[in-house]
Amino acid sequence: MGPEIWVALLAVFVSGGAVGTAGTLLAQWLVRRFDTASPPANRLDAMEMEALRGDLAEMGRYVRNLDARMDFTERLLDGALAPGPRVTGSEPPDPEARDGGPRPGSQVG
């Protein structure tokens, strides 16, 4: 701190804090005068900014995908969509082929 600040602080304490408007203006002027504007730290270059934009776009796609999945699940649970047959790929689609032939009592023809 410079000597001007010490003088201003001493004047405030000596006067008992009753400096009033002039003291307030003096304090504001001193703060503005001795407040060094620091440059913004960690500025990003163009490549880092593009990488961040790409990450943000990817996150946006991910959130939209999650929103679509949640909407589908809500409609399915609400009954608006009828669940289709579950096909895993290991089961034959025909029920007769599953047993190995026609069922007893069924007519083949």
N, C-alpha and C positions, 0 to 999 in steps of 0.2 A: 504494500500500500504506500501510496505517495504521501508527502507531507500535507497536501491539501485535504486529504480525507481525515487525517489525524486532527487537523485544525478544526474541521467541520464537526467531527465527533466531540471534541473538547468543548466547542462552543455550545453544542446541544446539552451536554452534561452540566456545564457551568450555569446555563440559563434555566436549568431545572426542567428541560423538555418543553418549555413554553415558547418555542421559537415561532410557532404559528405558520402562516402561509408562506412567509419568506423562507423559513427553514425547510419547509416541504419542497418548495421550488428549488432551493439550493441543493437539497439532497438528490432530487431528480436530475438536476443538471450534472452533479458529480457522478452519479451512477451512469448516465449516458456518456459522459466524457471518458470515464475510465473503463467502461465495459468494452472489452475487445471482442469484436465479432469474430467468432471462430468459423473457419470454413467448414462446410459440411464434411463430416468424416465418412470414409468408405464409399466414395462415389463409385457407381457401377459403370463399366465401360459398355460399349455396344454389344459385344458378344455375350456378356453376362446378362444383359437386359433381354436379349433375344432368347437365351436359355430359360430365363424366368417366364417370359411370355409363352414359350412352348410348354413349360410345366403347367402353367395356369390353364392353357387350352386343354391339355390332357386331363387335368382335374375336372374341368367343366364337362368334358365328354363322359368321364367316369360318374359324375353326379347325375347327369341326364340319364345314363344307363340305369343307375340305381333307382331313379325316380320312375322310369318306365317299368322296371321289375316290380317295384312296390305297388304301382298302380295295377299291374296285371294280377298280383297276388290279392290285392284288396277286392278286385272284381271277381276273382275266382272264389274267394271266401264268401262274398256277398251273394253268390249264386247267379250272377249275370252271365258267367261262362260255365259251360258244362265241361267237366274234365273228360278228355278223350281216353281211349284205351291206352294203357301203358305198355309200350313195346320196348323191350330191352335189347332185342336182337338175338337173344339165345332161345326164345320160345318160338315155335312154329305158329304162324298166324291162324291155321285151321285147327279147331278143337279135335277133329277126328285124327289128324296127323299126330297130335300129341299123344294119343293112346296107342297108336300103332295100327289102327284100322277102324272099321265101322263099329259102333256100339251095338251090344246085343239088343235085339228088339227094334232096331232102326231099319227102315227099309232102304235098300240100295237100289237105285234104279234108274 
